[in-house]
């Protein structure tokens, strides 16, 4: 997760690279859960997740969670603070999901 997030930060304005590393971060996050059901579900929706990441990166009208948002989430996971990680996850996704709901009813 750390490597993917570091590479996401280094990608800067290289959107394709940032998308690739953002997706790698999310994939590593799911794998780190050691939850077979979540892993299967994520695998099933992986293409949709990748498309959503791409949409938020390419469409300036959609909010993209910041690098700092991602780093705070990773820090909570490292501390094994599941309550904080859940709160941050929801806060990180909510603006994008809300905006996507408005654009794609």
URJO-V250325 format. One record per run of one state. SS is the DSSP state (A for helix, B for strand, O for the rest). FROM is the first residue (numbers start at 1). LEN is the number of residues. If there is no record, write none. Layout:
ss->SS from->FROM len->LEN
ss->SS from->FROM len->LEN
This chain:
ss->O from->1 len->1
ss->A from->2 len->9
ss->O from->11 len->4
ss->A from->15 len->18
ss->O from->33 len->3
ss->A from->36 len->23
ss->O from->59 len->8
ss->A from->67 len->12
ss->O from->79 len->3
ss->A from->82 len->22
ss->O from->104 len->2
